[in-house]
Amino acid sequence: MVDFKQVSNYYETLKVNANASQAEIKQSYRRLVKLFHPDSNQETADNEQIIRINAAYEVLGDTQNRLRYDQKLQENSEKLNSNYQQRAASAQKRYQRTRQTGRDADKQVEEWLRLVYQPVNDLLDCILNSLEAQIDELAADPFDDELLEEFQEYLNACRDDLKQAQLTFRSLPNPPSLAKTAAYLYHSLSQVGDGVEELAYFPLSYDERYLHTGQELFRIAARLHYEVQESVS
């Protein structure tokens, strides 16, 4: 019984093309047998090749067997082509997903920088850069009620700006690629918050240690803020 699951291509074995006539197949078969048979040519003798040639001719030398074999070849070819097309389509989808993921990541970074980083950065600038002038004004007379009232109003304004900055910071998740930037920003805001509350104790006690501690916390916040800016430059 002929095995049509044979992997090798019988046309290639018999050195003919798929459109060869039965006469051409027979002629090529005889030529190859003569070439590889030990009785006719010791130099090119190859028993394994003779076995393959006979198996190929058993199929292609018979019209019905050849027809079934051609159908099998066509099915295999269509299956291979279908598999190739499926792999190509799958690869294209993976490529498109990768591109889309990259575009989404870029868009997320752009939105976060525009909607979170920039407004929070501006608010931090306003808070951090205004403290020195406020301390200088208060130093004229730390016990003057009017100056103390202005200082408290300044602290209230800082609280409002800080609250707005914190709300903005939490409005969008930070992109993974900017995790370091977000961490610096978060800690800078925290130091500002602690600094403002420390400064607020001075009008209640007139203890200058609160001013010094508050200023030191603002300096730490300023260094962190610098790291934020460096990380996105």
Phi, psi and omega in degrees: 000135182282132179266108182275002175273001179307131185283320185294154179268114185295329178296320178293322179299319181270006176058041176229162177270169186293344180262007183297146177284166179297325180294320179293323178296316181295318180297317180292323178300311182297320180296317182290322177298317179297324183290321188256352182284133183297334180287338184252335183205098181294327184292325182250013183300136181205101183296321180295322178293323177299319179298316180294321180294317179295321179295320179293319182288330177301327180273305187284339180282347179250126186302314181292316178298320180296320180298314179295323179294319178298321178297319179296318178300318180296318178297316180296320180295317179295322179294316178297319180295320178296317179297320179296316180295322178295318179294320180294319179294320179296318179296322179295320179295318179298320179296317180295320178296319179297316179296318181295319178300318178296317179295320179297319180296317179297319180294320179297318179297314181299315181294318182295318179296322184280319188264341181242298186302309186297310179294322178293320178300317179295319180294320177296317177304314182298316182290310187292324185277352183260348186295316184303316180295323180293320179294321179297318179295319181292328182296339179301321176196091185299346182256003180287125184299320181295316179295322178294322178295318178296322179295319178294322176297321177298315180297322178296321178295321177298318179299317179298314180296320180295317179299317178297319180296319180293320177296318179295318180300324181272359186287335180221144174291141180284143177296144179306324182290344180246025181299320180295317178299314181297322180295315177300318181296316180299313182291327177295317177297320180297317179294322177297316180300316178295322180296318180297316181293326177293316179297329183292342179285339184298312180298342181273335186232345185060024179269113184293346178298328178294324177295315181296317179296317179298318178297321179295319177296322176294323178294320176297317178299321180295321178295318177296321178297323177296319178296324176301310183295321179295324184289340179252001182277000000 
